Amino acid sequence: MASEIENPETAEAQRQQSQPVQVQVKDEDAIACYANFCRVTGSPEELIVDFGLNPQPVGVPKDPIVVKQRIIMNFYTSKRLLAALQMSIQRHEAVFGVLETDIQKRLRVQQ
């Protein structure tokens, strides 16, 4: 019987876990840059994501792509980022249509 009685502290903790948490973010000093290239590498402990600008987005670039930003994160943070990106892309596609990532399929044939 004692195991069936709910502990008020446990119930409160469960309610807090189920509610979304608002995290305060201070981004005044954040540096914004544009990237049309991304490379993902890593190790068993970390994921490394490099961002850069590819000046020749069609075909194989002749010059090396300069990596401007590198983000290193653990796999837990990476999985949360994946979920957030998936949710954002799904919302975007629901409003604007499917995003085609194959550039050859997006190119219009000129006649």
OpenMM code with the backbone's topology and positions (N, CA, C; nanometers):
from openmm import Vec3, app, unit

residues = "MET ALA SER GLU ILE GLU ASN PRO GLU THR ALA GLU ALA GLN ARG GLN GLN SER GLN PRO VAL GLN VAL GLN VAL LYS ASP GLU ASP ALA ILE ALA CYS TYR ALA ASN PHE CYS ARG VAL THR GLY SER PRO GLU GLU LEU ILE VAL ASP PHE GLY LEU ASN PRO GLN PRO VAL GLY VAL PRO LYS ASP PRO ILE VAL VAL LYS GLN ARG ILE ILE MET ASN PHE TYR THR SER LYS ARG LEU LEU ALA ALA LEU GLN MET SER ILE GLN ARG HIS GLU ALA VAL PHE GLY VAL LEU GLU THR ASP ILE GLN LYS ARG LEU ARG VAL GLN GLN".split()
positions = [
    Vec3(0.0816, -0.1193, 0.0000),
    Vec3(0.0000, 0.0000, 0.0000),
    Vec3(0.0862, 0.1260, 0.0000),
    Vec3(0.1932, 0.1258, 0.0769),
    Vec3(0.2763, 0.2444, 0.0890),
    Vec3(0.3355, 0.2836, -0.0457),
    Vec3(0.3631, 0.1866, -0.1329),
    Vec3(0.4212, 0.2196, -0.2630),
    Vec3(0.3190, 0.2863, -0.3555),
    Vec3(0.1908, 0.2725, -0.3268),
    Vec3(0.0883, 0.3325, -0.4115),
    Vec3(0.0638, 0.4793, -0.3769),
    Vec3(0.1062, 0.5240, -0.2610),
    Vec3(0.0873, 0.6631, -0.2198),
    Vec3(0.1919, 0.7485, -0.2902),
    Vec3(0.1452, 0.8546, -0.3573),
    Vec3(0.2339, 0.9401, -0.4340),
    Vec3(0.3027, 1.0414, -0.3432),
    Vec3(0.4319, 1.0513, -0.3558),
    Vec3(0.5110, 1.1483, -0.2813),
    Vec3(0.4904, 1.2853, -0.3468),
    Vec3(0.4489, 1.3872, -0.2711),
    Vec3(0.4246, 1.5202, -0.3310),
    Vec3(0.5479, 1.5780, -0.3993),
    Vec3(0.6653, 1.5530, -0.3446),
    Vec3(0.7875, 1.6058, -0.4063),
    Vec3(0.8142, 1.5376, -0.5399),
    Vec3(0.7889, 1.4074, -0.5468),
    Vec3(0.8074, 1.3336, -0.6718),
    Vec3(0.7073, 1.3810, -0.7766),
    Vec3(0.5845, 1.4020, -0.7371),
    Vec3(0.4819, 1.4489, -0.8305),
    Vec3(0.5184, 1.5859, -0.8861),
    Vec3(0.5674, 1.6753, -0.8023),
    Vec3(0.6081, 1.8089, -0.8470),
    Vec3(0.7261, 1.7994, -0.9435),
    Vec3(0.8215, 1.7138, -0.9145),
    Vec3(0.9368, 1.6962, -1.0020),
    Vec3(0.8928, 1.6432, -1.1384),
    Vec3(0.7981, 1.5505, -1.1425),
    Vec3(0.7480, 1.4967, -1.2682),
    Vec3(0.6750, 1.6048, -1.3484),
    Vec3(0.5973, 1.6905, -1.2811),
    Vec3(0.5274, 1.7995, -1.3505),
    Vec3(0.6287, 1.8963, -1.4109),
    Vec3(0.7354, 1.9264, -1.3378),
    Vec3(0.8353, 2.0190, -1.3886),
    Vec3(0.9087, 1.9608, -1.5090),
    Vec3(0.9328, 1.8300, -1.5083),
    Vec3(1.0028, 1.7673, -1.6200),
    Vec3(0.9179, 1.7657, -1.7455),
    Vec3(0.7866, 1.7563, -1.7328),
    Vec3(0.7002, 1.7476, -1.8495),
    Vec3(0.6726, 1.8840, -1.9126),
    Vec3(0.6979, 1.9925, -1.8412),
    Vec3(0.6742, 2.1262, -1.8947),
    Vec3(0.7995, 2.1755, -1.9671),
    Vec3(0.7814, 2.2438, -2.0825),
    Vec3(0.8985, 2.2990, -2.1510),
    Vec3(0.9666, 2.4050, -2.0651),
    Vec3(1.0970, 2.4056, -2.0704),
    Vec3(1.1757, 2.4989, -1.9899),
    Vec3(1.2207, 2.6141, -2.0787),
    Vec3(1.2028, 2.7358, -2.0313),
    Vec3(1.2513, 2.8535, -2.1018),
    Vec3(1.3924, 2.8846, -2.0509),
    Vec3(1.4894, 2.8718, -2.1402),
    Vec3(1.6282, 2.9002, -2.1059),
    Vec3(1.6605, 3.0405, -2.1547),
    Vec3(1.7189, 3.1207, -2.0690),
    Vec3(1.7580, 3.2553, -2.1101),
    Vec3(1.8873, 3.2473, -2.1905),
    Vec3(1.8905, 3.3194, -2.3013),
    Vec3(2.0059, 3.3196, -2.3899),
    Vec3(2.0497, 3.4634, -2.4099),
    Vec3(2.1783, 3.4873, -2.3960),
    Vec3(2.2355, 3.6198, -2.4205),
    Vec3(2.3185, 3.6097, -2.5484),
    Vec3(2.2690, 3.6682, -2.6570),
    Vec3(2.3352, 3.6522, -2.7861),
    Vec3(2.3822, 3.7841, -2.8484),
    Vec3(2.3986, 3.8869, -2.7666),
    Vec3(2.4431, 4.0167, -2.8195),
    Vec3(2.5818, 4.0096, -2.8828),
    Vec3(2.6693, 3.9220, -2.8329),
    Vec3(2.8058, 3.9133, -2.8834),
    Vec3(2.8245, 3.8020, -2.9855),
    Vec3(2.7157, 3.7387, -3.0275),
    Vec3(2.7262, 3.6304, -3.1249),
    Vec3(2.7673, 3.6858, -3.2613),
    Vec3(2.8507, 3.6118, -3.3298),
    Vec3(2.8954, 3.6503, -3.4631),
    Vec3(2.8173, 3.5670, -3.5641),
    Vec3(2.7522, 3.6333, -3.6559),
    Vec3(2.6747, 3.5636, -3.7590),
    Vec3(2.7562, 3.5573, -3.8870),
    Vec3(2.7575, 3.4414, -3.9498),
    Vec3(2.8224, 3.4283, -4.0796),
    Vec3(2.7403, 3.3325, -4.1646),
    Vec3(2.7524, 3.3449, -4.2938),
    Vec3(2.6774, 3.2614, -4.3876),
    Vec3(2.7632, 3.1423, -4.4281),
    Vec3(2.7012, 3.0263, -4.4429),
    Vec3(2.7707, 2.9072, -4.4901),
    Vec3(2.6811, 2.8329, -4.5887),
    Vec3(2.7414, 2.7889, -4.6986),
    Vec3(2.6693, 2.7021, -4.7912),
    Vec3(2.7418, 2.5681, -4.8049),
    Vec3(2.8368, 2.5451, -4.7147),
    Vec3(2.9123, 2.4199, -4.7102),
    Vec3(2.9201, 2.3731, -4.5660),
    Vec3(2.9054, 2.2432, -4.5485),
    Vec3(2.9122, 2.1851, -4.4147),
    Vec3(2.9805, 2.0495, -4.4252),
    Vec3(3.0710, 2.0230, -4.3332),
    Vec3(3.1387, 1.8930, -4.3270),
    Vec3(3.1273, 1.8422, -4.1846),
    Vec3(3.0902, 1.7157, -4.1701),
    Vec3(3.0741, 1.6559, -4.0377),
    Vec3(3.1770, 1.5444, -4.0226),
    Vec3(3.2572, 1.5550, -3.9187),
    Vec3(3.3533, 1.4507, -3.8832),
    Vec3(3.3428, 1.4294, -3.7333),
    Vec3(3.4272, 1.3466, -3.6791),
    Vec3(3.4202, 1.3299, -3.5348),
    Vec3(3.5067, 1.2177, -3.4827),
    Vec3(3.4881, 1.1934, -3.3568),
    Vec3(3.5574, 1.0875, -3.2844),
    Vec3(3.4515, 1.0118, -3.2050),
    Vec3(3.4884, 0.9073, -3.1345),
    Vec3(3.3886, 0.8374, -3.0534),
    Vec3(3.3234, 0.9249, -2.9456),
    Vec3(3.3898, 1.0323, -2.9045),
    Vec3(3.3366, 1.1175, -2.7980),
    Vec3(3.2722, 1.2461, -2.8469),
    Vec3(3.3121, 1.2950, -2.9652),
    Vec3(3.2675, 1.4274, -3.0086),
    Vec3(3.2315, 1.4280, -3.1568),
    Vec3(3.1468, 1.5225, -3.1912),
    Vec3(3.1112, 1.5468, -3.3301),
    Vec3(3.1686, 1.6829, -3.3678),
    Vec3(3.2299, 1.6911, -3.4853),
    Vec3(3.2911, 1.8154, -3.5317),
    Vec3(3.2170, 1.8581, -3.6584),
    Vec3(3.1641, 1.9788, -3.6574),
    Vec3(3.0916, 2.0313, -3.7723),
    Vec3(3.1643, 2.1571, -3.8196),
    Vec3(3.2134, 2.1512, -3.9437),
    Vec3(3.2825, 2.2649, -4.0047),
    Vec3(3.1881, 2.3347, -4.1010),
    Vec3(3.1915, 2.4685, -4.1001),
    Vec3(3.1096, 2.5492, -4.1901),
    Vec3(3.1999, 2.6389, -4.2730),
    Vec3(3.1643, 2.6559, -4.3995),
    Vec3(3.2427, 2.7418, -4.4867),
    Vec3(3.1602, 2.7923, -4.6024),
    Vec3(3.2258, 2.8675, -4.6889),
    Vec3(3.1605, 2.9245, -4.8057),
    Vec3(3.2216, 2.8619, -4.9302),
    Vec3(3.1386, 2.7967, -5.0089),
    Vec3(3.1809, 2.7376, -5.1351),
    Vec3(3.1465, 2.8355, -5.2461),
    Vec3(3.2462, 2.9037, -5.3061),
    Vec3(3.2161, 3.0029, -5.4084),
    Vec3(3.1662, 2.9405, -5.5384),
    Vec3(3.1816, 2.8090, -5.5549),
    Vec3(3.1339, 2.7400, -5.6747),
    Vec3(3.0404, 2.6271, -5.6305),
    Vec3(2.9124, 2.6602, -5.6020),
    Vec3(2.8213, 2.5602, -5.5459),
    Vec3(2.7775, 2.4514, -5.6431),
    Vec3(2.8004, 2.4699, -5.7754),
    Vec3(2.7631, 2.3682, -5.8724),
    Vec3(2.8903, 2.2966, -5.9177),
    Vec3(2.8879, 2.1647, -5.9154),
    Vec3(3.0039, 2.0873, -5.9572),
    Vec3(3.1068, 2.0763, -5.8456),
    Vec3(3.2233, 2.0256, -5.8822),
    Vec3(3.3312, 2.0087, -5.7857),
    Vec3(3.4123, 2.1379, -5.7811),
    Vec3(3.4303, 2.1959, -5.6617),
    Vec3(3.5057, 2.3220, -5.6539),
    Vec3(3.6515, 2.3035, -5.6952),
    Vec3(3.7030, 2.4019, -5.7686),
    Vec3(3.8424, 2.3968, -5.8125),
    Vec3(3.9364, 2.4377, -5.7005),
    Vec3(3.8948, 2.5339, -5.6202),
    Vec3(3.9781, 2.5828, -5.5102),
    Vec3(3.9300, 2.5216, -5.3792),
    Vec3(4.0191, 2.5111, -5.2805),
    Vec3(3.9762, 2.4576, -5.1501),
    Vec3(3.8713, 2.5476, -5.0853),
    Vec3(3.7788, 2.4869, -5.0146),
    Vec3(3.6767, 2.5614, -4.9407),
    Vec3(3.7370, 2.6023, -4.8072),
    Vec3(3.7264, 2.7295, -4.7768),
    Vec3(3.7820, 2.7816, -4.6519),
    Vec3(3.6797, 2.7627, -4.5406),
    Vec3(3.7189, 2.6888, -4.4378),
    Vec3(3.6328, 2.6685, -4.3216),
    Vec3(3.6456, 2.7904, -4.2316),
    Vec3(3.5307, 2.8549, -4.2029),
    Vec3(3.5306, 2.9752, -4.1202),
    Vec3(3.4868, 2.9491, -3.9765),
    Vec3(3.4052, 2.8477, -3.9572),
    Vec3(3.3533, 2.8172, -3.8236),
    Vec3(3.3625, 2.6670, -3.8000),
    Vec3(3.4001, 2.6284, -3.6803),
    Vec3(3.4036, 2.4876, -3.6407),
    Vec3(3.3323, 2.4760, -3.5071),
    Vec3(3.2336, 2.3886, -3.5030),
    Vec3(3.1587, 2.3627, -3.3801),
    Vec3(3.1915, 2.2201, -3.3369),
    Vec3(3.2353, 2.2043, -3.2136),
    Vec3(3.2659, 2.0732, -3.1575),
    Vec3(3.1683, 2.0497, -3.0442),
    Vec3(3.0965, 1.9380, -3.0497),
    Vec3(2.9967, 1.9104, -2.9464),
    Vec3(2.9932, 1.7620, -2.9166),
    Vec3(2.9382, 1.7300, -2.7998),
    Vec3(2.9228, 1.5889, -2.7657),
    Vec3(2.8017, 1.5331, -2.8400),
    Vec3(2.7868, 1.4022, -2.8376),
    Vec3(2.6791, 1.3401, -2.9144),
    Vec3(2.5417, 1.3646, -2.8542),
    Vec3(2.5316, 1.3932, -2.7262),
    Vec3(2.4023, 1.4266, -2.6658),
    Vec3(2.3518, 1.5597, -2.7216),
    Vec3(2.4405, 1.6587, -2.7244),
    Vec3(2.4042, 1.7890, -2.7802),
    Vec3(2.3759, 1.7755, -2.9294),
    Vec3(2.4534, 1.6927, -2.9982),
    Vec3(2.4318, 1.6707, -3.1419),
    Vec3(2.2940, 1.6128, -3.1687),
    Vec3(2.2512, 1.5201, -3.0847),
    Vec3(2.1196, 1.4589, -3.1042),
    Vec3(2.0082, 1.5602, -3.0787),
    Vec3(2.0270, 1.6479, -2.9798),
    Vec3(1.9276, 1.7533, -2.9563),
    Vec3(1.9247, 1.8512, -3.0740),
    Vec3(2.0418, 1.8824, -3.1299),
    Vec3(2.0485, 1.9693, -3.2476),
    Vec3(1.9780, 1.9040, -3.3658),
    Vec3(2.0001, 1.7752, -3.3864),
    Vec3(1.9338, 1.7017, -3.4934),
    Vec3(1.7822, 1.7107, -3.4805),
    Vec3(1.7309, 1.6895, -3.3606),
    Vec3(1.5856, 1.6957, -3.3382),
    Vec3(1.5328, 1.8366, -3.3655),
    Vec3(1.6048, 1.9387, -3.3204),
    Vec3(1.5615, 2.0771, -3.3432),
    Vec3(1.5633, 2.1117, -3.4912),
    Vec3(1.6657, 2.0682, -3.5630),
    Vec3(1.6733, 2.0946, -3.7067),
    Vec3(1.5629, 2.0205, -3.7817),
    Vec3(1.5372, 1.8940, -3.7447),
    Vec3(1.4301, 1.8183, -3.8100),
    Vec3(1.2955, 1.8875, -3.7915),
    Vec3(1.2688, 1.9325, -3.6702),
    Vec3(1.1424, 1.9988, -3.6427),
    Vec3(1.1313, 2.1287, -3.7232),
    Vec3(1.2380, 2.2048, -3.7309),
    Vec3(1.2361, 2.3310, -3.8063),
    Vec3(1.2163, 2.3066, -3.9556),
    Vec3(1.2835, 2.2072, -4.0106),
    Vec3(1.2699, 2.1751, -4.1526),
    Vec3(1.1277, 2.1267, -4.1826),
    Vec3(1.0714, 2.0419, -4.0964),
    Vec3(0.9346, 1.9936, -4.1169),
    Vec3(0.8353, 2.1093, -4.1186),
    Vec3(0.8511, 2.2049, -4.0278),
    Vec3(0.7619, 2.3221, -4.0262),
    Vec3(0.7769, 2.4023, -4.1549),
    Vec3(0.9005, 2.4240, -4.1977),
    Vec3(0.9258, 2.5006, -4.3194),
    Vec3(0.8629, 2.4310, -4.4396),
    Vec3(0.8837, 2.2999, -4.4518),
    Vec3(0.8297, 2.2263, -4.5659),
    Vec3(0.6775, 2.2204, -4.5636),
    Vec3(0.6192, 2.2198, -4.4453),
    Vec3(0.4730, 2.2192, -4.4355),
    Vec3(0.4144, 2.3473, -4.4929),
    Vec3(0.4871, 2.4574, -4.4812),
    Vec3(0.4387, 2.5861, -4.5308),
    Vec3(0.4810, 2.6107, -4.6759),
    Vec3(0.6079, 2.5802, -4.7072),
    Vec3(0.6639, 2.6196, -4.8370),
    Vec3(0.6878, 2.5044, -4.9341),
    Vec3(0.6679, 2.3819, -4.8937),
    Vec3(0.6912, 2.2670, -4.9815),
    Vec3(0.8248, 2.2008, -4.9517),
    Vec3(0.8423, 2.0848, -5.0130),
    Vec3(0.9606, 2.0019, -4.9886),
    Vec3(1.0866, 2.0718, -5.0395),
    Vec3(1.1924, 2.0651, -4.9610),
    Vec3(1.3220, 2.1198, -4.9994),
    Vec3(1.4008, 2.0118, -5.0732),
    Vec3(1.4329, 2.0372, -5.1997),
    Vec3(1.5102, 1.9417, -5.2789),
    Vec3(1.6585, 1.9711, -5.2589),
    Vec3(1.7325, 1.8745, -5.2066),
    Vec3(1.8748, 1.8966, -5.1794),
    Vec3(1.9639, 1.8612, -5.2973),
    Vec3(1.9122, 1.7901, -5.3954),
    Vec3(1.9893, 1.7578, -5.5151),
    Vec3(1.9821, 1.8773, -5.6101),
    Vec3(2.0924, 1.9468, -5.6250),
    Vec3(2.0932, 2.0696, -5.7048),
    Vec3(2.0608, 2.0413, -5.8513),
    Vec3(2.0967, 1.9229, -5.9006),
    Vec3(2.0662, 1.8897, -6.0401),
    Vec3(1.9148, 1.8836, -6.0648),
    Vec3(1.8396, 1.8423, -5.9652),
    Vec3(1.6946, 1.8369, -5.9778),
    Vec3(1.6313, 1.9755, -5.9689),
    Vec3(1.7040, 2.0706, -5.9083),
    Vec3(1.6517, 2.2072, -5.8948),
    Vec3(1.6820, 2.2936, -6.0149),
    Vec3(1.7859, 2.2581, -6.0905),
    Vec3(1.8244, 2.3389, -6.2070),
    Vec3(1.7167, 2.3311, -6.3130),
    Vec3(1.6826, 2.4453, -6.3682),
    Vec3(1.5832, 2.4504, -6.4747),
    Vec3(1.6534, 2.4329, -6.6087),
    Vec3(1.5922, 2.3565, -6.6949),
    Vec3(1.6475, 2.3378, -6.8285),
    Vec3(1.6133, 2.4602, -6.9112),
    Vec3(1.7171, 2.5276, -6.9648),
    Vec3(1.6978, 2.6461, -7.0478),
    Vec3(1.6732, 2.6026, -7.1920),
    Vec3(1.5692, 2.6560, -7.2553),
    Vec3(1.5392, 2.6202, -7.3952),
    Vec3(1.5547, 2.7386, -7.4852),
] * unit.nanometer
topology = app.Topology()
chain = topology.addChain("A")
for resn in residues:
    res = topology.addResidue(resn, chain)
    for name in ("N", "CA", "C"):
        topology.addAtom(name, app.Element.getBySymbol(name[0]), res)
